Amino acid sequence: MTIEHLVTHSGGFHADEVFSSVILTRLYPSAKLVRSRAPQWITPGPDRVIYDVGGAYDAEAGIFDHHQRGAPLRPDGQPYSSFGLIWHHFGRAYLEASNVPAEDVEALHASFDASFVVPVDLVDNGAVSLSEAGPLASMTLPGLIETLKPVFDSTDPAAEEAGFYLALSIARSFVEARVANSAAKRRAEAVVHQAIVAAGADRILELPRGMPFRPAIVKAGADHLLFVVHPRQQDWCVTGIRQSDEGFAQRADLPAAWAGLIGEALELACGVQGASFCHNARFIAAATTREAALAMATLAVAEALALQA
C-alpha cells in the first residue's frame, strides 16, 4: 500500500492534528497533505491516512478520529486525541526514521507518549483545561498553537492554510528537538553509569563533558554522590545534585563563604588557585583547571559532611 494522501479536517486547527501531521509527514514525505471535510476525502482508502476527521477509528482502514460515540480510550481510561492515536500506531516508526537506536525505541516511545502526547490528548478532549496552568496557560504548547490561528475578522482566504503550515513547522521543531534530547539523555545515562562505577565510594563524580546526570545517578542508587565535576568550553564546573526533579534543593550546597564571589575574591575565600566563580545560590561553581575544580569539590564535600555530622 502506497500512502499518497494525509487527510485531516479543514477550518480551525488544533494541536492534536498539527502534531499528528508532524509524525505522518516525516513517515510519508511524498504524500500530499489534504485539509478537507469533503466525503470523497474522508472516506477510507488504501492510498490515504485520515486523522482527526471522519467519525471512525479503524487502524487497518487507516482512519484515526476520536470525536465519535465510543471513541477510543487508553488502557487507563484517559481519552485519545488524534495525536495519541497516531503516536500509538506510527510513533515507533517515527523514532526509527529519526535514527533512534533500536534498543531505545520502546522506552522513548513510552516516555514521549507520557510527557508530550498525553497532555495534548487531555487538553483536546476537555479532560484538562489550560486554565489549570494558571498564568502559564497561554505558554503551553496547545495554547501557543492556538495563537497561530488567523484573527476572526481576517478576509484573507489563504490565512487558515498559512496558519496551519506555520503551526506545523513550529510543531515539527519541538517534536524533533524533544526526541533528540530524549535520545541524548539515554546516551548520557550510559556515560554517567560508567563514571559512577569508576568513582566507587568517592563523593565526587567526574564526567568527560556536561550532560544530564541526575536520572542515571538516581537509577544507580548512588546516594553517596554530592557533586559533579566536568569540563566546559573554557573552564571546569563543580555542580550540585538536586534532591528531586521538583525544586532546587541540593544534596549538598557549596560553602556559604563562596557565595557570589568571583576571581581573586573566590580564590582567597576557598584557598584554591584557579577558582573563578561561585553562584550566589551555591549550586554551581567554576574553575580554570580540572585540578582547581576537583580541589573545590573536595573542600565542598568536607564542609557538607561536617555540617551533616
N, C-alpha and C positions, 0 to 999 in steps of 0.2 A: 504494500500500500504506500503510495507516494502522497504526502501531505502537501497540497498546493495552496490551501487557504486556511488562515487562522481567523475565526469568526467570533466577534463579540458585538455587543449592542452599540448602537449609535446613540447620540444625545449626550447627556451629562455623564461624566465618568467618575469612577471611584477608585480607591487604592487597590481593591481586590483584582479587578480586571486589568489594571495597569501593571501590577506586579506579575500577574499571570502572563501577560504579554511579554514581559522580560524573559521569563523562562522559555516560553514557546518560540519566540523569535530567535533565541540562541540555538535551540534544537533544530528549527526548521528555517534557516536563514533565507532560503529561496522562496518560501511561501509568502503569499500576499496577505497582509493583514486587512480584513474587511470589517468595518463597523456598520452593522445594519440590523434591522429587525424584520426585514422582508422575509416572508415564508421560504422563498427559494434559497435563502442563505442559511437560515437557522434550522433547516431540515437536515438531519444527519446524512452523511455520505462518505464514501471511502477516501475522498480527496481532502477532507477537512477535519479540523478540531474546532468544536463550538464550545464557548465558555461564557458563563455569566448571563446567558440568554438561552431561550429555547424550551424552558419549562420541564427539563428532564435531566436525570443523572444516569448515564449508561456509558461506562468506560469503554466497553467493547464497541459501542456505536460511535464513540468519540464526542460525546456531549456531556458537559460538566456545568450544569446550572444548580442553583441552591434556593431558588425563590418559590418553588412549587410546594404543594402539600406533600408531607412525607419526605421533606428534604433530608439529605444525609447528615448524620451526626458522627462525631468522633466516638471512639470506644468509651470515653469518659462522659459522653453526653453533651459535650460542647458542640455548637453548630459550626459547620464548614461554610466558608465563602468559596467563591471560585478559586481564589488563590490557594486555599487549603487543599482543595480537590486536585488542582493542577500540580501542586508540590507533592502531594501524596503519590500521584501516578507518574510524574515526569521529573521530580526533584533529583532522584538518584542519577538519572541520565544527564541532567544538567550539571551535576557535580563532576561526573566523569568527563563531560565535554569541557569542563573548566580545569581539567588536569589535576583534580584532587586524587591522591593515591588511593588505589582500590581498598586498601586496608582502613582508610579513614572515611570512606563514603558513608557507611551506615551511621557512624557516630555524628558526622557533620549534618547528615540529613535530619537526624532526630533533634540535634541542638538548634539548627536553624529553624526547624518547624516550631519548637517550643518558644524560642525567644523572638522570632521575627514574623512567622506566619500566623501563629495563633492570635496575637494581638490584632492583626488586620482582620482576621476572621470574626473575632468577637465584636469589634467596632462596626464592621459592615452589617452584622446581623442585629445590632442594637443590644447585644448582650452586655456590652460595656459602653459607657458614654465617655466621649472625650472630656467631658466636664470633670471626670474623676481625676484627670491630670492637673486640675486646678489651673493656676496661672500659666502652666506649660502646655495647656491643651492645644493651642494653635501651633505649637512647635513639634507635636508628634508627627510621624510620617503621614498617617491618614489626613491630619489637619493640613499639613503642608501641601499634599497633593490637591486638596480641595481648593487651595488658594490659586491654583493654576487654571481653574475653570474661567471662561470668559465672563465678564460682568453681565448682569441680567439684561441691560439695555444695549448690548452690542448689536450692531447691524451688519457686522461682517459675517457673511455666510461661511467663511472658512475658519472662523475663530474657534469653533468647537474642535475641529480636527487639529488645528495648530496647537491648542492647549493640550490635547491628548498626547500628541507626539512629543511635546516638550516634557510633559509629565513622564512619558515612557523613557526618555533619555536620562532624566534625573533619577528615576527609579532604578534604571539599569546600573547606574554608577553606584548606588547604595548597595544593591544586591551583590554586584561583583566585588566591591570593597569588603562587604561583610563576609562573603565566602573566602576571599583571600586572607582576611585576618583570622578567620576560624581555622583555616588550614595552617597558617603560620603558627598559631598557638599550639597546634598538635606537634609541629616540628620542634617548637621551643620546649615542649614538655619532655621530649626525648633528651635534648641537650641538658636541661636542668636536672633531670633524673641522673644522668651520668655525673654531673657535678656534685650532686648530693652524695652519691656513692663515694666519690673521690674525697669529699670533705670529711666523711666519717663523723666523729663526735664534735668536730670543730663548730663553733657558734657562727662562723663566717662562711658564707657561700660565695665562691668566686666563679664568675661566668665569663665566657670569652667575648661577650658583647651584650648590649642592652636588649632585653627580651621579656615577654611576660613570664613571671616566675612563680607567683603565688599559687596558681592551680596545681602545679607539679609538686610544690612543697607540701601543700595540704594533702594531695593524693598519696605522697610518700610517707606521710605521718612524721615529717621532720620537724617536730615541735621545738626541738632544741635550737634551731637556727634563729638568729636575731637580726643579722644584717647581711646584705648582698653587696659585693664589690664587683664592678665591671668597667671596662674602658668605654669612653665616649669618643666623639670625634677628635677633640684636642686635649682631653683630660680623663680623669677617672672619677667614678661616682661611688659613694657609700650610701646605700638606700635601706631604709627600714622595711619591715614586712608587716603589712596590715593584718590585724587580728581577724577581720572578716571582710566579705565583699561589700558590706554596707558600712559607711562611716570611714573615718580616717585614723582611728586609734591604732597605734603600732604595738607590736610585741615588745619593743623597747624603743625609747626615744634617744636621739643623740644628746650628748651632755648639754644641760641648760646653759653652761658658761660659754658655749659656742654659738648660741642662737643669734642669727642675724649678722654675724661677723664675716668679714672678707679679708683676703690678703694678709698683711703683716699682723693685723689685729687678731686674726684667727690663729696664725702660727704661734703668736705669743700666748694665746689662751690655751691651746692644746699641746704646745711644745713640739709640733711636727712641722719640719721644714717642707714646704710644698703644699700645705693645706691652703685652700684658696677660697672656699665658700661654705657657709652653712645656712640653710634656710631657717628663717625665724621660727617656723613651726617644727623644726628639728626632725624632719623625716628624710631629708636628703642633704648630703654634703658633697663637696668636690675637692679634688687634689690634682696637682700637676703630674704626679707619677703614681705608678702602681704601688710602690713601696710606701709612699705617703698615705695613699688611700687605705692600705692594709693596716698601717700603724694607727690611723684614725679609727678604723673599725675595731681594732684590738682594744684601744682605750675606751671606746663606747661600750663594748661588751663588758669590760671590767667594771665600769661605773654602773651599768644596768644590773649586773649580778650583785654588786654591793648594795644597791637600793632594794633588791628583792630579798636579800638575806635578813 
